Amino acid sequence: NKWIERVGGGEFDGENGLNALDTELQSRTYLVANSVSPADLALYATLHPVLSALPTQTHYTRPSLTRYIDHIQNLPALRASTVAPQLIDFKIDEAPKLERKAPPAKEKKPKAEGAPAAGDDKKKAKDDKKKEKGPAPVDPPAATTPGDASFAEVAAPAGKKEKAPKGEGKKGGEGKKDKSAGEKKPAAAAADSGDPVPSMIDLRVGKIVHVEKHPDADGLYVEQIDIGEPEGPRTVVSGLVNYIPIEQMRDRTLIAVCNLKPANMRGVKSFAMVLCATHKDGKEHGIEIVNPPEGSKPGDRVYFEGEKYAGAQPLSQLNPKKKIFETIQPGFTTLENRECAWVDPVTKSVHRIVSERGACAAPSFVGASLS
């Protein structure tokens, strides 16, 4: 195939070739499809002697290439081969830690100083008249101190900060000024205004490319999960040690909840949550990782069936104060065929959790809860 031709043709020779390959691998776990192929093995065999001879610090400048080669060389099938080359020691534990930061909130630019615009004098007169009547009631500001993060509240970087709508609680008899102010509220409303709906939740296919036990918590795994982002894998902390062996975590394809608020989990910041199915009789009877449809790739969008939800865009980040995930989550379940769905608590309509490749499903649980 084309990848084998590119490797054989020397396209990735030299420093420029390796840099170009690092860029191409930013959103890839494997070169072709969703599993290892001859192209991966050919690239690994070609680059092994080159990368083995490079100094350790050089590997840190090409994180996507280093992550990819380390993943391929540790595949169980390759390690079991008698002709497999020796592992390259990338000293990943010594790599400089890069902190994933949320983009800064946009600040409003102050208005330019100068002569007052036409109509400002009239507005000032109205303001003076308001002052004579006394100040209008103002809602108290929402608390800005975040609460302790729950296991579910680990997610991707946030977008803009949201402002509480002003003017709530005013009576209709306060005059035309109040009425006109009320008419402007919808334009200024936040994207997550109104009742929580499942389409606000950002679900995507992910793949674990590295997993280890949390250094300070026996019940937690720290995973690197590729969800198809150019920034590379996200760090995710999951409380699954007592339920799923680490061997079953490696190279696992899964569904990630990507827009919960990032949270520190015993000193490690987590940027997503692994969607799991808990046995209907409780977690002591087992927890399973939800499987995406066959053939899924990291970054595939996962959504809820139904005209109202399928085409809707999720929020950039769920506001933890509004308890959006916590409100929707009780409706998550697995059907008789183990497919995952959300059941509307009011209409009882069933909306499967799907991608364009099919439905997501639990490995074995029926009637399970999802979180």
Beta strands, then each sheet from edge to edge (+ up, - down):
strand 1: 203-213
strand 2: 221-226
strand 3: 234-238
strand 4: 253-257
strand 5: 263-265
strand 6: 268-270
strand 7: 273-274
strand 8: 276-278
strand 9: 287-289
strand 10: 301-304
strand 11: 332-334
strand 12: 340-343
strand 13: 350-355
strand 14: 358-359
strand 15: 369-370
sheet 1: 3+ 2- 1+ 4- 7+
sheet 2: 3+ 2- 1+ 10- 13+ 12- 11+
sheet 3: 3+ 2- 1+ 10- 13+ 14-
sheet 4: 5+ 6-
sheet 5: 9+ 8- 15+
end
